[in-house]
Amino acid sequence: MADFPSIPVVESFTGVNGTTPPNADWTNELLVRDGLHGFAIQGNAATGRDSNNEHTAWYNRRIYGPNMAASIEVPTLPGATKYVGLLLRTILPGTANWLAWGIYLQDNNLKIYRDAPAGALDTTVSVTWSAGDTLGAVLAGGHIEGWQKSGGVWTKRAETDHAYAGSAGYAGLWIDGNTGRLDNFSVGALSDGDIVASRRRRRRTKG
């Protein structure tokens, strides 16, 4: 896409410290097992419930897609080797067979995974992240894009294509540890106009 789509902020994570999940719109743990303990509120932002594990949660109010976009502000970076991520087109949450597309911020990189959690690392690009930046993701058909908003400006940092596979699904979050903070979660379905514009732009680029 030429520009990051306009999608609404649906969650600002306000509440009492330690509230887990953050509220009734969130369900903790895509795979219920030791080591994936979910999200909690801390300082009117979201973070992992402890420092030693990975944490996942999905926004349960509705299913989006299959074409969708999401973003999350990162007021505090997660620290060296740690990561935060968006999960798109998440299916079968809360079971051992859950799948999603993952877009992650880790150190000075942006990473795209397909078929998370066990799927392949598809793309890694070098990106300098600063506290307060926003991580964004767009998924249309088999085309996925990773975006960064810094200083109020959106910039597309990575994109990749795969044969279309997958159905509508939930949007979710993933964080390693509890050092990072996440805020102002946005998500929305893509319009037909968004998808057509994206396909035209890719054709011009390839030609």
Summary of the structure (lengths in Angstrom):
residues: 207
radius of gyration: 15.8
end to end distance: 16.1
largest distance: 53.3
contacts: 706
relative contact order: 0.26
helix: 7%
strand: 51%
